[in-house]
Each structure stands twice: as structure tokens, then as C-alpha cells.
Amino acid sequence: MSKTLSKFDAAVTLRDSAAIAEYMAAAFETQDASYVSHALGVVARAKGMSEISRASGLSREHLYRSFSEDGNPTLKSILAVMDALGVQLSATAAEKTSATPTKKAAKRPAKKAAGKKAHAVSRKKSVPRSKKKAAA
């Protein structure tokens, strides 16, 4: 007997503001723009696209298209949806990963390519024209 599995939808689990805030914080931690926009779409579906559409001033079609997996929402759309969701976007200073600054490696002179040697260009001695005529 085979079992059928249904696709997991995170929108079903996002019922309260704390769950939404935690979900969005995790999405932003990935630093993946497409994942963040998809996560915003999931949260918008959890709240109801019609409600988000009215609150943001964006059409439902625009919301579905922009916040789908293949969508590419504008910053204006992202901010409008976040405002409609009651979620704020803020910036904080990045934490340093180490206590001591790292030194850049000193630049070394470039090595010449191994293999073919450069051939010396042989030049004929140039003889002034007046001497050429005299020699002839």
C-alpha cells in the first residue's frame, strides 16, 4: 500500500506574531534574498493575501507573483508587505567574528611563466644611407 504525502506549508503553522517574527528572523539570517522574499510570501498567505493586499495597497496578483519562489519583489513591495504584517526591518552592526584583526598577505612579485624562453630579437645594424651608396 502506498502512502501519499502532502507538501508542507509553513503558512499553516504561523498563527501568532511571535511565530511570524521568529520565522522572518530565521529567513533574514540566511542572507538569501530569494528565500527572504519567499518567506514574506508565506507569512502573507498565513495572514491572508486579501487582508495584506488591502493593508499594503498592492493587488493580490502582484503579491502572489512577487513573493512566489520565482518572484523578485521590489524594495517598495517588501516594505509595504512588512508594514501590513506589522513587521519592522531594522539594521544592526555586524558582529565581528574574531577578536584580532586579520593581516593581509604581503604581495609577492609575479613569477615568470615557465616553459618557452623569450627569444632575443636580432637586429641588423643600420647603416646610414650615405655609407650604403659609397660602399656600392
MIDRENFI-516079 format. One record per residue (C-alpha): residue number from 1; x, y, z. Coordinates in nm, 3 decimals, decimal comma. Example, Ala and Ser with C-alpha at 12.3 -4.5 7.8 and 13.67 -1.06 7.14 Angstrom:
BEGIN
<rec resi="1" X="1,230" Y="-0,450" Z="0,780"/>
<rec resi="2" X="1,367" Y="-0,106" Z="0,714"/>
END
This chain:
BEGIN
<rec resi="1" X="0,000" Y="0,000" Z="0,000"/>
<rec resi="2" X="0,148" Y="0,336" Z="-0,099"/>
<rec resi="3" X="0,117" Y="0,647" Z="0,111"/>
<rec resi="4" X="0,059" Y="0,987" Z="-0,036"/>
<rec resi="5" X="0,247" Y="1,274" Z="0,117"/>
<rec resi="6" X="0,130" Y="1,631" Z="0,105"/>
<rec resi="7" X="0,367" Y="1,922" Z="0,064"/>
<rec resi="8" X="0,448" Y="2,102" Z="0,390"/>
<rec resi="9" X="0,313" Y="2,456" Z="0,407"/>
<rec resi="10" X="0,475" Y="2,673" Z="0,674"/>
<rec resi="11" X="0,186" Y="2,920" Z="0,647"/>
<rec resi="12" X="-0,032" Y="2,673" Z="0,838"/>
<rec resi="13" X="0,198" Y="2,686" Z="1,143"/>
<rec resi="14" X="0,234" Y="3,066" Z="1,157"/>
<rec resi="15" X="-0,057" Y="3,156" Z="1,382"/>
<rec resi="16" X="0,076" Y="3,425" Z="1,617"/>
<rec resi="17" X="0,307" Y="3,726" Z="1,597"/>
<rec resi="18" X="0,587" Y="3,552" Z="1,788"/>
<rec resi="19" X="0,596" Y="3,262" Z="1,540"/>
<rec resi="20" X="0,594" Y="3,505" Z="1,247"/>
<rec resi="21" X="0,874" Y="3,714" Z="1,396"/>
<rec resi="22" X="1,086" Y="3,404" Z="1,461"/>
<rec resi="23" X="1,022" Y="3,272" Z="1,110"/>
<rec resi="24" X="1,117" Y="3,604" Z="0,950"/>
<rec resi="25" X="1,428" Y="3,641" Z="1,169"/>
<rec resi="26" X="1,543" Y="3,296" Z="1,057"/>
<rec resi="27" X="1,478" Y="3,392" Z="0,693"/>
<rec resi="28" X="1,686" Y="3,710" Z="0,723"/>
<rec resi="29" X="1,971" Y="3,517" Z="0,889"/>
<rec resi="30" X="2,014" Y="3,314" Z="0,570"/>
<rec resi="31" X="2,106" Y="3,634" Z="0,381"/>
<rec resi="32" X="1,941" Y="3,479" Z="0,075"/>
<rec resi="33" X="1,722" Y="3,739" Z="-0,095"/>
<rec resi="34" X="1,503" Y="3,485" Z="-0,275"/>
<rec resi="35" X="1,442" Y="3,293" Z="0,048"/>
<rec resi="36" X="1,352" Y="3,612" Z="0,236"/>
<rec resi="37" X="1,102" Y="3,717" Z="-0,031"/>
<rec resi="38" X="0,954" Y="3,365" Z="-0,035"/>
<rec resi="39" X="0,927" Y="3,373" Z="0,346"/>
<rec resi="40" X="0,742" Y="3,706" Z="0,326"/>
<rec resi="41" X="0,501" Y="3,543" Z="0,082"/>
<rec resi="42" X="0,447" Y="3,252" Z="0,323"/>
<rec resi="43" X="0,373" Y="3,493" Z="0,608"/>
<rec resi="44" X="0,140" Y="3,695" Z="0,385"/>
<rec resi="45" X="-0,051" Y="3,377" Z="0,298"/>
<rec resi="46" X="-0,070" Y="3,289" Z="0,668"/>
<rec resi="47" X="-0,228" Y="3,628" Z="0,742"/>
<rec resi="48" X="-0,446" Y="3,619" Z="0,431"/>
<rec resi="49" X="-0,349" Y="3,767" Z="0,095"/>
<rec resi="50" X="-0,670" Y="3,970" Z="0,069"/>
<rec resi="51" X="-0,604" Y="4,135" Z="0,404"/>
<rec resi="52" X="-0,239" Y="4,206" Z="0,313"/>
<rec resi="53" X="-0,349" Y="4,338" Z="-0,026"/>
<rec resi="54" X="-0,587" Y="4,589" Z="0,134"/>
<rec resi="55" X="-0,337" Y="4,696" Z="0,401"/>
<rec resi="56" X="-0,042" Y="4,730" Z="0,162"/>
<rec resi="57" X="-0,222" Y="4,881" Z="-0,137"/>
<rec resi="58" X="-0,082" Y="4,609" Z="-0,365"/>
<rec resi="59" X="-0,301" Y="4,380" Z="-0,574"/>
<rec resi="60" X="-0,332" Y="4,014" Z="-0,476"/>
<rec resi="61" X="-0,193" Y="3,913" Z="-0,816"/>
<rec resi="62" X="0,111" Y="4,133" Z="-0,758"/>
<rec resi="63" X="0,164" Y="3,980" Z="-0,414"/>
<rec resi="64" X="0,139" Y="3,621" Z="-0,540"/>
<rec resi="65" X="0,369" Y="3,692" Z="-0,835"/>
<rec resi="66" X="0,627" Y="3,893" Z="-0,641"/>
<rec resi="67" X="0,651" Y="3,665" Z="-0,338"/>
<rec resi="68" X="0,646" Y="3,330" Z="-0,515"/>
<rec resi="69" X="0,958" Y="3,111" Z="-0,530"/>
<rec resi="70" X="1,048" Y="3,264" Z="-0,867"/>
<rec resi="71" X="0,939" Y="3,617" Z="-0,773"/>
<rec resi="72" X="1,162" Y="3,919" Z="-0,747"/>
<rec resi="73" X="0,982" Y="4,183" Z="-0,539"/>
<rec resi="74" X="1,091" Y="4,544" Z="-0,531"/>
<rec resi="75" X="1,205" Y="4,702" Z="-0,207"/>
<rec resi="76" X="0,888" Y="4,912" Z="-0,216"/>
<rec resi="77" X="0,675" Y="4,594" Z="-0,224"/>
<rec resi="78" X="0,878" Y="4,433" Z="0,055"/>
<rec resi="79" X="0,842" Y="4,737" Z="0,279"/>
<rec resi="80" X="0,468" Y="4,765" Z="0,207"/>
<rec resi="81" X="0,407" Y="4,399" Z="0,294"/>
<rec resi="82" X="0,623" Y="4,418" Z="0,606"/>
<rec resi="83" X="0,429" Y="4,725" Z="0,720"/>
<rec resi="84" X="0,099" Y="4,546" Z="0,652"/>
<rec resi="85" X="0,224" Y="4,248" Z="0,854"/>
<rec resi="86" X="0,333" Y="4,469" Z="1,142"/>
<rec resi="87" X="0,694" Y="4,357" Z="1,100"/>
<rec resi="88" X="0,979" Y="4,607" Z="1,107"/>
<rec resi="89" X="1,302" Y="4,589" Z="0,913"/>
<rec resi="90" X="1,600" Y="4,721" Z="1,107"/>
<rec resi="91" X="1,974" Y="4,735" Z="1,063"/>
<rec resi="92" X="2,232" Y="4,649" Z="1,327"/>
<rec resi="93" X="2,608" Y="4,646" Z="1,321"/>
<rec resi="94" X="2,751" Y="4,311" Z="1,219"/>
<rec resi="95" X="2,926" Y="4,117" Z="1,491"/>
<rec resi="96" X="3,297" Y="4,065" Z="1,449"/>
<rec resi="97" X="3,393" Y="3,703" Z="1,401"/>
<rec resi="98" X="3,735" Y="3,729" Z="1,567"/>
<rec resi="99" X="3,889" Y="3,950" Z="1,834"/>
<rec resi="100" X="4,212" Y="4,014" Z="1,644"/>
<rec resi="101" X="4,218" Y="4,174" Z="1,303"/>
<rec resi="102" X="4,348" Y="3,959" Z="1,024"/>
<rec resi="103" X="4,651" Y="4,068" Z="0,826"/>
<rec resi="104" X="4,652" Y="4,063" Z="0,454"/>
<rec resi="105" X="4,919" Y="3,851" Z="0,296"/>
<rec resi="106" X="5,208" Y="4,051" Z="0,154"/>
<rec resi="107" X="5,201" Y="4,072" Z="-0,221"/>
<rec resi="108" X="5,476" Y="3,879" Z="-0,390"/>
<rec resi="109" X="5,620" Y="3,968" Z="-0,726"/>
<rec resi="110" X="5,467" Y="3,772" Z="-1,007"/>
<rec resi="111" X="5,667" Y="3,477" Z="-1,132"/>
<rec resi="112" X="5,751" Y="3,446" Z="-1,496"/>
<rec resi="113" X="5,570" Y="3,173" Z="-1,678"/>
<rec resi="114" X="5,769" Y="2,853" Z="-1,707"/>
<rec resi="115" X="5,816" Y="2,693" Z="-2,043"/>
<rec resi="116" X="5,905" Y="2,893" Z="-2,351"/>
<rec resi="117" X="6,201" Y="3,125" Z="-2,325"/>
<rec resi="118" X="6,181" Y="3,461" Z="-2,483"/>
<rec resi="119" X="6,389" Y="3,476" Z="-2,799"/>
<rec resi="120" X="6,623" Y="3,764" Z="-2,843"/>
<rec resi="121" X="6,528" Y="3,980" Z="-3,134"/>
<rec resi="122" X="6,815" Y="4,004" Z="-3,376"/>
<rec resi="123" X="6,857" Y="4,343" Z="-3,527"/>
<rec resi="124" X="7,060" Y="4,435" Z="-3,825"/>
<rec resi="125" X="7,294" Y="4,718" Z="-3,770"/>
<rec resi="126" X="7,157" Y="5,012" Z="-3,951"/>
<rec resi="127" X="7,399" Y="5,170" Z="-4,186"/>
<rec resi="128" X="7,339" Y="5,530" Z="-4,285"/>
<rec resi="129" X="7,234" Y="5,575" Z="-4,649"/>
<rec resi="130" X="7,530" Y="5,783" Z="-4,738"/>
<rec resi="131" X="7,765" Y="5,495" Z="-4,644"/>
<rec resi="132" X="7,549" Y="5,241" Z="-4,833"/>
<rec resi="133" X="7,588" Y="5,438" Z="-5,155"/>
<rec resi="134" X="7,960" Y="5,475" Z="-5,105"/>
<rec resi="135" X="8,001" Y="5,101" Z="-5,049"/>
<rec resi="136" X="7,820" Y="5,020" Z="-5,372"/>
END
